[in-house]
């Protein structure tokens, strides 16, 4: 995006762009004159150097955005939280308490602490928390920005005479953009050429029907929706091809003018973030209620004798609130999701939004196209069937190395050879693909199926016969027509025209009335049709994709002279695609090819892994049913005798109930149209499934967008589909989807791990404060000759615990390695709570144990306690309370560190893979060092209310804290036994 702070530069660039066209409306100017005004040759495009110069001059082809939030505002935003407001209130209360104490001090006494250490420490910790939150959010933004760069849209442009792909942001005025079906128009431009070009402009004009585009100059100024010779930024090509010279980029486009009026929208919170916010709110309300009840109880039982008692009670309430909610939870969540998304990107799965990670782990159905996703997308013509025989074409892949041989390896007769060459000539001419050699490697341009015909023609030298033809018109392939036709001029025989067509054999055959046998052409009989259709069934049963080829000499050099063709007064024909019924009839059948796209070897294992994970794989393809069933059975999607359901059979299902029953039982769909994909996805969703849907073509976009997890192909996918998708496969591989689901489940598991850890630790703090106040008399947590509340732990100590144990260990748990059983569980439902009933029980249990061992440790160092009758030493009650608080403080820190080890699984023993997460152990070591500093560095003793501990005290601390891990292990063993018993009951 362009910063609006740079509006001056944008304005200057806009004026420069307008100056290039001399303020002339491009739609009213001849296309060549527009190109001349922009100083570009339509045949070669801009040079790379000139494009760089214009990019520097005009700036990137991006819309202006709101100015970025200054860093200082982002930092202050860290304080915009109700919990922070509570802490600031605690600071004020603590400062007042210190001031009152100083004022009421007896003359000549020290008057308490020289500085309000509690207030100072609270402020310092708030600042440290804000710094950590700021750094974490900055890292998350960087991760998302890196992903945005990976998914940056690209545009085909003509540079240095070659069609190349560049980032859309690098398109400049004067560029020649090359448009094809599924492309998103990246800038405003004047059409130079167009072949059956139709563009959906609803996003700009509101016109729901795609608009036909033609390069002819308009005679008068038209409204935006009627400028048929212009293309506009943000619209999408639904049919045909074309080229346009860019007349405006960035804010100097029609959509740019609209964008200037739009305000920046805020990112919506993810469902997971909303649930966590709800949990925090419930915890906060619960703690406030507990605090209020405690204060009322203390007032009734002990009464308040002075302002100090009131202040102490308020500090107690704030301490409970501080203990309840993990301050860094939101930031930790964002960072963990961002890191997970980055890991997915390294494995070729580019997730466009962090919120999609939540959905990935819940996928229960993966609907996948066949070609290129389940297979290698290296289409190879292996068979050619003609009226006189059948041959094999040797060689695989796109290298044109191979030859024509009989199916049994024998020599091929001249008659069959002639028919094969004729068939491959028709398939090569009715073709938009291209094959290029780049540094010794063969690269394809266009559809792999079309390129396979070109490769076969080069293997058999049939390509030599295509050199004498020049294409003059085209009726493009669409998923509805299932065929393509071109009209070519024969440059060696008086320039006569010939129609060449290819398409699905059963479809193309219906437009044929003749058949070429040897050197003769005769009428096509019913027997011929039955034989051809039988060959289609046979080849399809052998997993071949079949394409039929046909031709028809027009016996004229003028397209306008063809009987039935509509032409204008000048004899020009500009709408041939709309007259396909005239030229696509009385065709001569030459033969058909059998093309195979071998399955990816790794996909079978991925399908099996998905099945173990409770995820069903569904194949949806436009191929023949037998081909689809064969590939699906080879990959383990269906059994060997499994069948495919066709689009026609789906259309016969008239009710939702019938459709849902079919989709619940059938996993392979063949000969389907784009609308069928949408209906299949919707049906699966009605049944409660979380559906992933792959797509590449523009017609797949509605189904991809409707699916819970829309997946676009990164290599073959159109820009429209990529924009509609939530995830992009950089390698177009089905296995990458399964790997992404595995990663998504691992991320979600890790989120539950650190939630269990954080919440149980904070609940332990709440129980410690609550129990220490309510049981103060029993435990000896009192100060003789004083009234009011004696807090078991200071607010600064609780803040330090949260700072120490929340950030580093929780982040380390967020990158915990996946467990072995991550893909052996059924998918979770999106309606399932992240923190379920069992997890709440676990949290409460650990919290109670944590509070109990902390209070026991304090009691052991206090006079008049439950577990010891220790006498008051020479240092007095105050020193003894400080030592007891240091014990409780340290026990609670170490208990939470033991809890971090225990929380890595709700069922599995902590000792399984104990040292597999080096980051967690690093975080624990850091926390231990920092805790030692607070205890043994003298100038920190005052602010944190600590005192050095003896070696024996350390033994007590470690043993008591370790009981959290021991109790957790016992609890897990019991739960594993219960789960096993439940399993036995279910099996019976």
N, C-alpha and C positions, 0 to 999 in steps of 0.2 A: 504494500500500500504506500501511497505517497502522503507524506505528512502535510497537513494543512498549514503548518508553519512555513512550508515552501510554496505557498500560493503565488507569491510573486514570480517565482521561476516557472510555475505551471502556466501562469497567465502569459508570460513571455513566449513559452513554447507554443501555446495556443495561437498567438498572433503569428508566430513563424510558420506554423502549419497552414494557417489560413492564407498567408502570403504566398505559399507555394502554389496555391490554386488561383491566385489573383482574385480572391473573393468571388469565384464563379461557382455556381451550383453544379456539382459533378453529374447529377442526374440529367442535366440539360446540356451536357457537353459530351462530345464524342469520346469514347473510352481511350483511344490513342492520344487524343489531345490532353486528356487528364494525365496519362502516363508521361507525356512530354513535359507537362507543367511540373510534374514531380521528378523530372530528370531521371527516368528509369526506362530501360528497354524491357518490354513485356516478355521477350523471348529468353532473356538471361537473368532478369531480376537485378537487384542491387549487388554490388560486390561486398565481401565481408568487411573490408576496410570502411567503405561508405556507410554500411549499416552501423558499425561501431561509432562512426562520427555522428550520425544522426541520433543514435541512442544517447550520446553525451549531450547533444544539443537539445533534444526534445524531452529527454527523461524517459523512464520506464513506462510501459503501456499498462498502467495501473490506475485505479480510481483513487481519488484522494480520500483519506480517512481522517477521523478526528485526531488531533494531536496526541502523541503518546503521553501517558500519565507520568509526570516527573518523578524521579526516584524518591525525592523527599516526601511526596504525597503517598507513594507506595509504602514507605517506611511508617508514616503516621497512621496509615490504614491498619497496621498491625495492632494498634491500640483500640480500634473500633470494635469492641467486644464487650458484652455485659459483664463477663468475668473480670476483664481488665478494670471496668468501672468499679466493681466490688473491691478489687485490690487497691485502687486509688483511694476509695473510701477508707479502706483499712489503713492506708498510709496517713490519711488525715487524722483518723481516730488514734492511731499509735503516736503521732506527733503531739496531739492534744494530751494524751495520757502522760507522755514524757514531760511536757510542759507543766501539767498539774503537779506531777511528782516533784519537779524541781521547785515549784512555787511553795509546796507544802513541806518541804524539807526543813528540818530543825536548823536553827542558826549554828554555823560552825561545822555541820556535817557535810559529807561529800555530795549529798543531794541526788543520789542515784547515778545513772549513767551520764557521762559528760556530753554525749551526743545521742540523738534518737536513732540508735542502730537498727531497730526493727524497720523504721520508715526508710532508712537509707538502703537497707538490704532489699526491701520490697521493690523500691524504685530501680535499683541496679538489676535485679532479676527480671523485672518487666522489660528493661532495655535489652538485656541479653536474649530474652524470649522473642522480642521484636526483631532483633538482628537475625536470630536463627530462622524465624518465620520468613523474613525478607529474603534471606539467602536461598531458602528452600523454594520459595515461589519463583525467584529469579531463575533457578535451575530448571524448574518445571516449565517456565515460559520458553527457555532456551531449547528444551527437548521438543516442545510442541512446534516451535519455529523451525527446528530441523526437520521435523516430519512434514510440515507444510511445504518446505522446500523440496522434499522428496516427491510430494504429490503435486507439485506445481504443474498446471496445465501446459500443454505444448501445442504448437501450431506448425503446420507444414508450409514452408515458404520457399520461393525460388531465389537462391543465392548463388552467384558465380555460375549460373547455367544449370545448377543441380537442385533437385528438390531435397530439402533438409528439414529436420525437426529442430525447432528452437523453443525455448521457454516463451510463453505468450507475452511475458513482461518485456521481452527483447524485440518484439515486433515494432517497426518504425514506419512513419509515413513514407510511401513509395515502395514498400515491400509488396511483392506479388504473392498473395496467399493462395494456397492450393486447397480447395474444399472438396470433401467427400462425404458420403453418407455417415452420419454419426458424429461429425465434427461440430465443435462449438465455434462459432464465428468470433474471432478474437479482437476485431477492430472494425470500424466503419470503412467501407470500400466501394469502389465503382467496379462493376462486373466487366471483365474482359471477354470471357467465354462462359458458356453454360450448356450442359447436356442434361435435360430432364431434371433440372435443379429445382428443388422445392425446399423452402426454409420455414421452420416454425418460428413465428415472431410474436407469439402470444405474450411473452414476458415484456415486450416493448409496446406493442400496439393493442393487445387484447384480442386480436384475431385468433380464433380457436383453430381454424383450418390452415394448414401449411400453405404458404404463398408461392406460386410459380414465379421463377426468376428468369429474365432474359436480358441480354446485354444491350439491346437496342436503345438508342437515345430517346428520352422523353421529349414530346413536343411542347409541353407546358409544365409548370410547377405542379407537383402533386403532394397530397398529404403523405405523411410518413409511411402509412400502410400500403400506399399505392405506388411507391417508388420501386418498380419491378427490376430496375437495373442497379439497385444499391443493396448492399448487405450491411448488417448492423451488429455491432458488438453485443455479445450475450445471447444471440439467437442461435438456433441449431439446425443443421442440415438433416432433413429427413429422407431425402432421395436425390440421386443424381450427383453430378460433379460440376466443378466450375473453378474459375480463377478470377481474382479481383485484385485491383491495385488499391493499397491502403491509403485512404484520404484523411483519416483522423484516428488518433490513439488517445488512450488515457481519458482525461477529463474533456477532451475535444471530440468525444463521441456522443451520440444521442443518449446512450445510457449514462454517460458521464454527467450530462446536464441534469438528469434525474437524480443521480447519486449525490449531487451537491446539496440536494434538499433533504437528504435522509440523515437522521441522527444515528449515532453509534449505539448498537444494541449490546446489552450485557449478556454474558454467557449464562445460560440457565444451569442451575445446580443439577447434578446427576441424581438419579434415584438413590444411589448409595449415600451421597452427601446429604440428601434430604433426610434419610433414615437416621444418619448419625447426628444430624442437628436435632432431630426429634428425641433421640436417646439422651443427648446432652441436656435438652430442655427438661425432660422428665427427671433426670438426675438432679438438676438444679432445683426444680420445684420440691423434690423429695427432701433434699438437704435443707432447703429453707424451712420446710415444715418441721423437720427434725430439730433444727436450730431454735425455732420458735418454741417448740415444746420443751426443749432443754432449758431455755431461758426462763420460761414460765415456771417450770418445776423448781429451778434454783431459787427463783424469787419467792415461791410459796414456802419452800423448806428452809431456806437460809435468810432470805430477805436481802435487800440491798441497803447498805449502811452509808454509802457515799458514791461520789461520782466515779471513783476508781472501779467499784463493782459494776457499774453500768458499762463503763468502757471495756472492762474485761469481758463482760457478757457479749458485747458487740464484736469484740475481737474473736470470741469463740465462734460466733455465727459466720464471720468472714473466713475463719480457719476451716470450718466445715465446707464452705463453698469452694475454697481453694483446693481442698483435698478431693472434691468430688469429680471435677471435670478436667480431663487432660487438655492442657492449654494448646499443645502443638498438634492436636489430632487432625485438623483440617489440612494443615500444611504437609504433614507426614503422608496423609492419604493422597494428596496431589502428586507428591514426589514419587511415591511407590507406583502409582498408575503410570506416570510419565516414564519411569525407568523400565517398567514392563513393556510399554509400547515401543520403546527404543530397542529392547531385546527382540521383539517381534519383527521390527523393521530389518534387523540384521539377518533374520531368517526369511526375508522376502515377503512378509505380511505387513503391509503398511496400514495401520489403523488411523483413520482420519480424526476421530474424536476419542478422548479418554473414556467417556461414558460407555463407548461400545465394548470396552473390556468386560464390563459387568455382564453384557448380553452374551458375549462369546462363550463364557463358561457355562451358559445355560442352554446352548444349542442342543436340540433333540433330533433335528432333521437337517441334512445338508442336501439341497437340490442342486445338482451340478449338470452343466452341459457336458457333452462327451468330448468333442473335438478340442484338442489342445489342453484340456484340463485333466481328463482321465486318460487321454492318449498323448502322444508326443507332438502332435501337430506337425508331423513330417510326412505329409501325404505323398503316397507313391502309387503311380499307376502300375499295377502288376498284370492286369488282364485287359485284353481288348477283344470283344466279341462282335463279329460282323456276320452278315447273312451267310457267308460261305465257310466260316470257321472261327477258331479262337486261338489267340496267341498269348504268350507270356512276355512281359518286358522285364529284363533282368536289371539288377542294381536297386539300391535303396537310397532314401534321402534325396537331397536336392542337387547333388553332383550329377551332371548329365553324362553319366558313364554307364553304359548297358547296351543291350541289343534285343532284337525281336527273335524269339524262338517259339517253336510249337509248345503246347502245354505239356507234352510228354518229352520235350527236348529235341524233337525232330525238326527238320527244315520246314520253312514256310513256303507254300506255293505262291506263284506270282499273283494269282487272282486274290488270294487272301491278303497278300502284302499290299496290293493296290487299295483294297477296302480299308485296311488298317491305316494306311497313310491318309486316305480321304477323311477317315474318322478323326484322326489327330489334327489334321489341318483345320477342320471345322471347330474343334475344341480349342485350338490355339488362337484362332482369329476371334471367336466369340469369347473374349477373355480380357480382363482388366489387370491381370497380374504381370509381373516382370521378374526375371532372374538375372542377377548380376554377380560378377566375380570381384571380390574385394580382398586384395592381398592373399590370393590363393584360397579364399573361403567363399563359398557360394552363399549369397544372401537373397532372400525373396522380398518382393514388394507386392503387397496385396494379399488376397485370399490364398491359403496354402493349397486348397483343392484346385484352384485355377492354375497355380504355378506348377502343380504336378503334371498337368497336361502339357505345359511348355517343356518341362524336363523330359517327358516321354517323347515329345516331337523332336527334341534335339538328339535323344538317344537313337532314334530311328531315321534321322535326317529328314523328317517330314517338315521341319522348320524351313527348309530351303524352298518348299512350295508356297509358303506363306509370304515370302518376300515380295511377290509381285502384286500383292493386294494392299490397298490403302483404305482405311476405315473412313466412311463419310457420315454415318449416322448410327445411333444406338438406341435400343430399347432395354433399359437396365433390368437387372435381376432384382426382384423383391421377394420377400418371404411369402407373399400371397400368390405371386405369379409362378414361382418356382422354376423360372426359365429366364434366359437372356438371349437377345438377338442383336446382331449388328449387320449393317449393310456396308459391303466393301466394294471398292472399284478395282477391277482387274486391269492393271496397267499394260498388259501384253495383248489383250484381245479387244481392242477398240474401246476400252474404258467401260465395258458393260458392268452392271451391278449384280451382286449376288448376296442373298441373305444367308448368313451362317447362324445357327442356333444351337444352344446346348441347354440341358436342364434335366430335371428328374425324368427318367425314361417313361414312366407311366403317364406323366403329364405331357411331355413333348410328343409322345406317340399319338396322342389324340389330335395333334395338329398336322400329322403326316398322312398323306394319301398315296405316296409312292415310296419305293425302296430301291436302293442301288445295289445290284448284284453283279459283281465283276465290273465290266465296262458298260453294262446295260442298266436302264432304269425302267421299272415296270410298276404296275399298280400294287399297292399294299393290300394283301388279302387278310381275311380273318385268321387264317392259319398262321400267317406271318406274325400277326399281333400276338397270338397265343404263344408262339415259339419265343418271341422276344420277351414277353412277360414271364414265361417260364425261366428264361435265362436270368432275368432280374431276380426272381425268387431264389434261384440256385446260387447266384453270386452273393446275394444278400445273406443267405444262410451260411456262407463261408466268410462272413464278416467284411465283405467288400461294400464300399459305397459306390453306387452306380450312377453314371451320368450318360445320358443319350446325346447323340450329335445328329444334326440334320442340316440340309442346305436347300436353297431354291434359286436358280438363275432367274433374274428379272428380265433379261433379254432387252435391256435398254440402258443407256448411259445417263439418263436423266431420272431422278427420283420422282420428279413431278409428273413424268409420263407413265408411271405405274398406274394401272387401272385402279380406281377407287381412292387414290391418294388425293388429299386436299392440299392445294397450294394457293398462294396469293397471286395477284395480277402479274407480278414479276417472275412468277414461276418458282418462288422460294418456298421450301417446306421447313417450318421451324418447330412443328409440334409432332414429330414422327412418333414419339413415345405414346402419344394419345391415339395413334392410328395403328397400334400393334395388330389389331384384328385384320387389317388389310394385308400386311406383309407376313404375318405368322400363320399362313394357311397354305395348303397344298405343298407342304414341305416334303423333302426326300430323305428318308431315313438311311443313314450310313452305317451306324453301329453304336456300340456303347463301350465305355471303359469301366473296369473294376478297380477302385482305388481303396487302398487300405491305409489306415492310420494306426500303427501299432500301439497297444496300451503301454503306459508308463510302468516300468517294472516295480517301482516303489508304491504305486497306488494300491495294489492288492493288499499289501501289509497295512496301509493306512485305512482302507475300508474295514479290515478285520479289527484294527485298533478302535475305530469309531464304533463298531458293533459292540465291542467289550464295554465301551463307555456309555452304552445305551443310546447311541446316536445312529439313526437310520440314514442310509445313503440312497438318494433317489436320482436316477438319471433321466434328464429331459432333453431330447434331441430332435432335430428335424430329419434324422436319417431314417432309413427303412426299418420297420419293426424287427425283421430278422437280424439285421446288422446290429441294432441296438441290443437285442437280447443276447446275441453272441458275445459282444464285448462285455456286457454286464455280467454274464455268467463267468467269463474268464477272470473278471476282477472280483468275483465273489459277492456281487451286489444281489444277484438272484441265483437260484439253483439252475443246474444245467438245462432242465426242462421248463424253466420259467418263461413267461410270455410278456410281451410289451403291449401296452394299451395305446391306441392311435388317437390322433386328434378327432377323427370322425366318430370314433367310439365315445370319446368324451362329450362330443356335441349331442350324442344320442341320450345322454343322461340329463333329464329335464328338471330334476329337483335337486336342491342342496343335499338332501339326505342321500340320494343315489350317488351324487358326486363324492360326498364325504366317505361313503362306504367304499367306493372304488379307490380313492386315494389312501385310505387306511390299509388297503391290502396290496396295491400294485406299487412297485418301485421302479418301473421302467416305462417311459412314455416316448413314443416315436411319432414322426410325422406331425408334430404339433406346431401350431402357429403361436406368435407371441402372446395373444390373448389367453391361450391355454395355460401358459406359464403363470400368468397372473392369477387365473382361477385355481390352479393347483396350489400355489402358495397360500392363497386366501383360505382354501379348504383345509389345508394342514393347520393353519393358525386357528381356525374355528374348532379344531379338535384339541386345542390346548398345546400345540407344539410351538417351540421356538425355532423358527425356520431360517436357515441360511440359504441364499439364492445367488448363484453365479450368473454372470452375463457379460457379453462383450458388445453386441450390436445395439444400435439406438432403440430398436424395438424391445430389447430386454429391459430398458430403463424402468418402465412402470413396475414390473415384477421385482426388480432389484430394489427399488425404492420402497415397495410395500413390505418386503421381507424384513424380519427382525434384524437380520444381519445381511445387508446387501453387499455382495462381493463382485468387484469389477476386475476384469483381466488387465494387467498392467502392460502387456505386450500387444495384444490384439484388441483390447478394449477401446471403444470410442470415448471421446471426451464427455459426451452426454452421460454415458453409463458410469464413468468414473465420478462425475459430479453427483450422481444419484446414489452411489454406493457409500457404505460406511467403512469398507475395507477394500484395499487394492492388492492383488497378488502380483508382485513384481516378476514372478517366474511363470504365471499362468498354470500352476501345478496344484492339483487337488490335495496332494499330501501337505501342502503349505497351509491349507484350511484346517486340516486335522491338527497340525502342529500349533497353529494359532489357538485353536480350542484348548489344546493341552496347556499352552502358556497362559491362556485366560483363566483356566481352572486353577493353575498354580498361583496366579496373582490373587485370585479370590481367596484361596486357602490362606495365603500369607496375610491378606487383610484381616481375615478372621483370627489369625494367630496374634497379630499385634493388638487387635481389639480386645481379645480375651486377656492379653497381658496388661494392656493399659487400664481397662475397666476394673479387672480384679485387683490391680495394684491400687487404683484410686479408691475403690470400695474399701480396701484394707485400711487406707488412711482415714476414711470417714469413720469406720468402725473403731479405729484406734482412738480418735478424738472423742467420739461419742461415748465409748466404753470407759475411757480414762476419766471423763467428767462425771458420768453417772455412777461409776464405781470408785470414785476417788477415795472415799472413806475406807473401803475394803482394801484397796490396793496401797493405801498410804500416800497417794498423790495429793498431798496437802502441805501447806506451810503453817506450822503452829503459830498461834497468836496472830493469824490473819484470817480475814473473812472473804467471801466471794469465791470466784472461780479460779482454780489453779489448772491451767492448760497442761495436758500431758506433753504436747509438742507445740513449739512456737510456730506462728504463721510463717516466719522466715525459714524454719526448718522444713515445713511442708512444701514451700515453694522451691527450696533447694532440691528436695527429693524429686519433685516433678521435673525440674530442669535437668537433673542428673540422670534419671531413669526413663524419662519419656522419649526424648529425642533420639539419642544414638542407638539404644537397644531396639526401639520400635522400628527405626529405619532399617537396621540390620535384619530384623525379622521379616521386613518387607521384601528382602531379596533372598529369603531362605530357599535352598534348593527344593525342587519338586519332590514329593514323596512318590514311591513306586506305584502306589495304588491310585494316583490321580486320575487315570483313565480306566479304572475298574469300578467306577461308581456311576450311578444313574445321574442324568443332568438335574441340576437344581431348578426349581421353578422360580420365575421372576417374582412371584407372589410370596415366596418363602422369605422370612425375615433373615437378615444377615446375623442378627443375634437372636437365636431361637431359645426355646424353653430350656433345653439341655445346657445351652451355653450360659444362660442366666444362672442356673443352678451351680454350674462350675465356677462362675465368677463369684457368687455369694459364698460358696464353700471356701475357696481360696482366700477371699477377703476376710472371712471370720478367722481362719487359721493364722493369717498374717497379723491381724489385730491381736489375737490371743498371745502369740509368741512375743510380740512387741511389748504388750502390757506385762507379761510375766517377767521379761527381762528388766523392765523398769522396777517392778515390785521387788525383785531380788536385791536392789540397791537402795531401798527406802526403808526407813524405820516404821514399824507397825504394819507391815504389809501382810499379805495372805500367805506367801511362800517363804517368808523370812521374818525374823524378829530382830533384825539388825539394829544395833543401838546407834544413837547419834554420835558421830565422831567429833573430834575437836574442831573441825572446820565448820560444824553447824548444819542446820537444816537446809539453808540456801545452797551450800556447796553440794550437799547430798542430792538435792533435787536436780541441780545442774548435771551431776554425774549420771543420775537416773535418766534424765532427758537425753543425754548423749548416748547412753546405752540404747534407749528406745529408738532414737534417731538413726543410729547405725544399724540396729537390727532390722528396721524397716527398709533401709536402703539395700542391705544384703538379701533380705527376704524377697524384695522385688527383683533382684538380679537372679536369684535362684528360680523365681517365678518365670523369668524370661526363658530360662532353659526348659522349664516344665511346660510352658505354653506353646511350644512348637507343634504340639499335636494334642488333640482332645482325647485320644485313645492310645496312641502308640507311646511306648516307654521313651522317656527323655534320653535314655542311654543308647537308643538306636540312632546311629549317625550323630553321636554327641558332638564331634568336632568337625562336622561337614560344613558349618557356616563360620568361616574365619572372621567375617565382619562382626558377628555377634560376640565372639570372644574378645575381639578388639574393643568393642563398645563396653563390655563388662570390665575389661582391664582399665579403660579410661575412667569409668565411673568409680572404681575402687581407688585409683590414684587421687581423684578429686576429693573423695570423701576423706581420705587420709590428710589431705591438705587442710580441710575445714577443722579437723580435730587437733592436728599437731602444729599448725602455724598460729603463733600466739595472737597476732592482730586480727585473725578471723574468729577467735574464740568468743570475743564479746558480741559481735553482730549475730552470730549463729547460736549463741548460748551453749557452747560446747566446752569440754575440758578433756585433756589427754586421758586415755584409758590404759589400764594396766594389761599385761599379757594375759592374765587370767580372765579379765573382762572380755578380751578379744575371743578367747576360747568359748565363753558363754555366748557371745554375739553370733559367732559362726554356727555353733551347734543349734541354737534356737532358730536362726534364719534358715538353716538347712532343713528344718522340719517341714517347711513349706514344700520343698521338693519331695520329701518322704511322703507327706500326706497326699500330694498330687499323684505319686506313683501308686499308692494304695487305692485311691479313688479311681484311677484309670484301670487298674486290675479288676476292680469290682465291676466297672462299667463294661469292660471287655467280656467278663463272665456273663453279665446280663444280656449283652448283645448276642453272645453265642447261644445262650438259652433261648432267646427270642427266635434266633435262626432255626433252632431245632424244632421249636413249636410251629413255626411257619412251614417247615418241611413236612411236618406231620399233618 
